[in-house]
Amino acid sequence: MTQQSIYLDYAATTPVDPRVARSLIRYLTQRGQFGNPSSSTHAFGRNAARAVETARERVAALLGADTDEIIWTSGATEANNLALRGVMHAYARKGRHLITAKTEHKAVLDVCRQLEREGCTVTWLDPEPDGLFSLQQLAAVLRPDTVLVSLMHVNNETGVSQDLNTLGTLIHSHGALLHVDAAQSAGKLPLDLRILPVDLLSVSAHKLYGPKGIGALYARRRPTRVRLEPLLYGGGQERGLRAGTLPVHQIVAMGKACEIALAEMGIEQTRIRKWRDWLWHGLRDLEGVELNGHPKPEHHSPNILNLSFSGIAAEALLHALPEIALATGSACNSAHHEPSHVLRAMGHDLMRMRSAIRFSLGRFTTAEEIEYTIDAVAATVIRLRALSPMWEASPGGLKQHPEHPVDWAAPSNMV
Ligand SMILES: *Cc1c(COP(=O)(O)O)cnc(C)c1O
């Protein structure tokens, strides 16, 4: 294997699908559809506008939304900013209380911290050790002046997947709105906003085989319209909610990526889940391996596996495996070498946080890559532990004793 030849960091970003790349380049040059979709006086503009609307239909179809509920943004970060800031400013007369969780992505946490500085009150929920939120705890903090609750669907570090239906029903019964950061679940898990009690939802193209720099915010319009204060003012695009000339090539590409995801989700996720379960079953029998996630498969996304290898610093393991692209926590945390705020909020100890590795699989992951990864990680864990004073200090004491049995099915067919 050559350096960095195995990519297991799909939760950080995905490569653009070649079918998506082919659609993107048709909207750039003079021979393509390069027009400004706001130019309604000529065919160049009208053709570009049509391409944007087709893409909007595809994003809406993936989410079970109507086209007028989709607002283009530069990604999930901007969608989160627009949802949180947009709602808290538009509903300031109803109240200034907002609920979120300590396990959210920085693109929600930092917006909430800024809203606190601007006078909002934020309640920060802790999950249970399995990553789920307790309905009792949520019910206890909902107040008459709670405007919005923001909770992610699938956690980007652990893969824990929340039950949006029960959370949303509770939140609505208290008269508050629910925003969901679905950057990790859109295109991977079924989402149907016709049924789900969700008012706002953020998606990002580069997590689903589209390009970086494009995403969307879903904002419910029926039966009642969610009001939003824009972040950007200008040419009145997106019904005045997000000004700026639409990046047609990126929008078309996101539409194509969503169309492919909708058509192939079932087969693709079955395959990815099989490789992921194979990886888990290949590594779980090493001593001192702990799953950072939910033991039940229905509360865990099929593509993420976060494991702690007792006695080994995650950086040391990654350093010893340069041919496999893996992450310690999220891309944002690994840049700062901070222990994961997500694992900390789940109540895990420092050793478990410092030894956590995230494996995230995707469309182009192969059986051979998983086979190689199991062998290489297992051999490296054993070799590093032989050198580790932390491991020797507690002989046998680090063997895994999970509080809850992990009941992911053993993969039936390993190749
Ligand atoms: C990647 C990610 C984001 C940021 O999305 P961008 O499109 O890169 O801004 C936000 N939330 C979650 C959960 C993510 O995984």
PDBQT file of the ligand as one rigid body, heavy atoms in Angstrom, charges set to zero:
ROOT
HETATM    1  C1  LIG A 501     -19.379  18.891   7.966  1.00  0.00    +0.000 C 
HETATM    2  C2  LIG A 501     -20.388  19.303   8.953  1.00  0.00    +0.000 A 
HETATM    3  C3  LIG A 501     -20.784  20.642   9.067  1.00  0.00    +0.000 A 
HETATM    4  C4  LIG A 501     -20.157  21.744   8.247  1.00  0.00    +0.000 C 
HETATM    5  O1  LIG A 501     -20.590  21.676   6.919  1.00  0.00    +0.000 OA
HETATM    6  P1  LIG A 501     -19.917  22.637   5.821  1.00  0.00    +0.000 P 
HETATM    7  O2  LIG A 501     -20.761  22.402   4.598  1.00  0.00    +0.000 OA
HETATM    8  O3  LIG A 501     -18.521  22.160   5.665  1.00  0.00    +0.000 OA
HETATM    9  O4  LIG A 501     -20.018  24.020   6.312  1.00  0.00    +0.000 OA
HETATM   10  C5  LIG A 501     -21.754  20.954   9.987  1.00  0.00    +0.000 A 
HETATM   11  N1  LIG A 501     -22.308  20.018  10.757  1.00  0.00    +0.000 NA
HETATM   12  C6  LIG A 501     -21.957  18.727  10.686  1.00  0.00    +0.000 A 
HETATM   13  C7  LIG A 501     -22.618  17.723  11.551  1.00  0.00    +0.000 C 
HETATM   14  C8  LIG A 501     -20.989  18.323   9.781  1.00  0.00    +0.000 A 
HETATM   15  O5  LIG A 501     -20.635  17.047   9.725  1.00  0.00    +0.000 OA
ENDROOT
TORSDOF 0
